[in-house]
Amino acid sequence: MAGQSGVVLCDRDGTLIEERHYLHDPDGVVLLPGVGEGLRRLQQAGFLLGVVTNQAGIGRGYYDEAAMHAVNDRMRALLAAYGVQLDGIWFCPHAPDAGCTCRKPAPGMVLAAARELGFLPSSAVVVGDKPCDVELAHAVGAKGVLVCTGYGQASAEETHADYVAADFTAAVAWIMASRLHKEV
C-alpha cells in the first residue's frame, strides 16, 4: 500500500550518491550532502521511498549484477545510519541501444515499482540529475524534479522539470511544500 503522503522515486548516481563513472565498488559509495536527512524527513512524513537507476555498465559488461547489488547494499547501510529504509530499488541492466522498456526515460521501472508498492504512477515524484529522470516522470504523468548535483548542473537549462533544485535538500523542501498545497 502506498504511503499516506505519496511516493518519491530517486535516481541513484549523482542524486543520492556521488557520481562515479560506472560505479561498481561499494567502497566508492558516498552519500551526497543532505540526502540522509532529506530521505529521513520524507519517510517520517509518510512517503514511500524508492530508487530507479539505469545501470548500463552491466549491459556493457563493465561489471555484473552482484557488483551493483553490493553498491546498493552499501548505500542502504549508509542510509540506515539516518534511520532511512528504502522501500525498493529498481534497475535497468541494459545498454542504451538494447531497446528495452525499463531504461529511463521508458516507464518500466516506475510501472514495476507501482505494481510492487501499490501506487498510481502519476502520484509519484521522480528526483534525478538528468533530463531522462524528468522525462521518466512525465512519461507516467508524475512530477519531475531535477537536482543540480551529479550531471544536473549541466542539464538545468535543457529540462522541462516541474522544479529545478540546487540539491537534494532543496528538492525535499519543494516536495514537502507541494504536499501541503496538494500539488504532489
Sequence and secondary structure as in RCSB ss.txt:
>XXXX:A:sequence
MAGQSGVVLCDRDGTLIEERHYLHDPDGVVLLPGVGEGLRRLQQAGFLLGVVTNQAGIGRGYYDEAAMHAVNDRM
RALLAAYGVQLDGIWFCPHAPDAGCTCRKPAPGMVLAAARELGFLPSSAVVVGDKPCDVELAHAVGAKGVLVCTG
YGQASAEETHADYVAADFTAAVAWIMASRLHKEV
>XXXX:A:secstr
   SSEEEEE SBTTTB   TT   GGG  B TTHHHHHHHHHHTTEEEEEEEE HHHHTTSS HHHHHHHHHHH
HHHHHTTT   SEEEEE S GGG  SSSTTSSHHHHHHHHHHT  GGGEEEEESSHHHHHHHHHTT EEEEESST
THHHHGGG   SEEESSHHHHHHHHHHHHHTT  
